[in-house]
Amino acid sequence: MTSTPPLILNVNDDVASRYVTSRVLGLAGFRVVEAGTGHEALALANEETDLVILDVRLPDLSGMEVCQRLKATPRTQGVLVLHLSAQAVGPGDRAQGLEHGADGYLMAPVDPEELVAQVHALLRLRQAEREVRELAREVARQRKLLELATSSAADPIVLYDETGRVLSANQALYASRGSRAVHAPGKTLDGMLAEDPALGPYLELVRAALRTGEVQRGTITLDSDRGTRHFDVVLSPTVGANGEVLAVMSAMRDVTAARSAEEFREQFIGMLGHDLRNPLNALSMSAQQLRRKGGLDERQGMLTERILTSADRMDRMIRQLLDFARSRLGGGIPVVRAPGDVFEVVRRTVDELRASHPGRVVLLDARGDGQGKWDSDRLEQAVGNLVGNALKYSPAESAVWVGAEGSEREVVLRIHNHGSPIPAEDLPHVFGAWRRGRRTVNDAAAPSGLGLGLYITRQIVRAHDGEAQVASSATDGTTFLIRLPR
């Protein structure tokens, strides 16, 4: 099945000129509709019109006014306009035409090949704009789905602002407690405590999250219309670039009738893998096809790259969430050991990071034997997390050093950088979940990750019966150390 040729509206009061232009376009395979006046052009143009070739001097309306009306009318605002004039040919005329909304300007007489080439170029622009709009609609749809998923989630979810005032609470919260629920948008912590003193322990966790910016966990017991209920609570602060807490999200899980970890794991992983990853892959593939097709202007190219970057970041976050869920619910991250050389894993990881950071120096020193039974994919993930962090948190002009040493009983990996030291009070918690660096050397904005990279790294090392450590000071820099017994 062949696609319908583009539809072009040829507007010119000179019959002979109009005929020649229509003839050239028709032979080039386009569908052509003709108009001799501005009012006739406005009547014929519709949402199916792809391009209007518009004479500047018309007997009733100027071509520039026709162009403005086309661009201002909802059904034709996406139509491309190419001015073609034999009279208004000065630089000022061309500038004025483009300022009035035209997408191109040619002076007649024009070479037929040049005319067809210009039309093809503009139509590629129109197609690219349509595809970008479609991608934008898909992104908006995914965002709406995420909002709907939160509001209709089976577990109670509450969002607080930086003062502890309730911003929103989903329906599951009210369903879990019935008439005993006191959460409502605008309520303060003190106000809710006055209404329901049993919330005291829970509200103390909220205050701790607001005060420290750290994840708080606990179990609370509350009354409901169905009797006493027990909830596991996780309070996750959102921290700004300067370390200030911007909001806190509370997620509660009713564990009164405990479900098995296996059932929860299957539901959680299934939801992420199917409901989030499949549409994300479709979005990423569409953006990649648009980039390969080409023909985008600078702004469209920038938007397409932004979509791809965001999709990659979301994919990494989903993978981290899956690993986090497996480690918490399944007793650790599973590994599949097979004979291999961990030094090759390190070399491959370093080579990939060198390629993705062309301006950085990553030194590798491997000594001894790296043979053993390892899960190479998981170790590549762990080493990649550590070397990636070292690049992220060190000056661009400094080198990152990676050392690998094999002895008879173990393999030791060291990753060192000369960035700002990790604060002493943070060192004991570096490998905790949801922990992120306070400041990156190469990115002044807030970190964009979930804060699970180092937590997952330690879980992978532990799954290999090893240990992960860190040392950091202003004089010696920061060194992460991994010990892997053979």
Disulfide bonds with the S-S distance in Angstrom:
none
